Amino acid sequence: MKNVIYSKKDLTHHRGRAISVREKADDKQCDTSIRKSFVYLVHRADTIPDKIPAPEVRVIKVIDSVSQREIFFLRVKGTVYFKQNRFIHRVDYMHSLLVRMLWKSHVLSSDSATFA
């Protein structure tokens, strides 16, 4: 069974938006929880800088074999400039993804292995 919750919010007087999606799926092998979020903030800018910094990327992966859990986390932060009519806008964004998996215990077969 899979449950999905989607939410969208306007931020700071319609100058930004936060979007989030939460999913939870249960199946025979594992329980999975996924969280995705996207945040955008828009500001006016006077000029576009000559050198725009590269986005910051952070990745974490944790595997715990004792409790049979896996966690994966990804975050990207950056800035984009665009021009609309005669105005220059700066968009600060942050995207994140969090995946948690809980593996259910497996009962191993007690029969000896056979090769064909």
Secondary structure, 3 states (H helix, E strand, C coil): CEEEEEEEEEECCCCEEEEEEEEEEECCCEEEEEEEEEEEEEEEECCCCCCCCCCEEEEEEEEECCCCEEEEEEEEEEEEEEEECCEEEEEEEEEEEEEEEEECCCCCCCCCCCCC
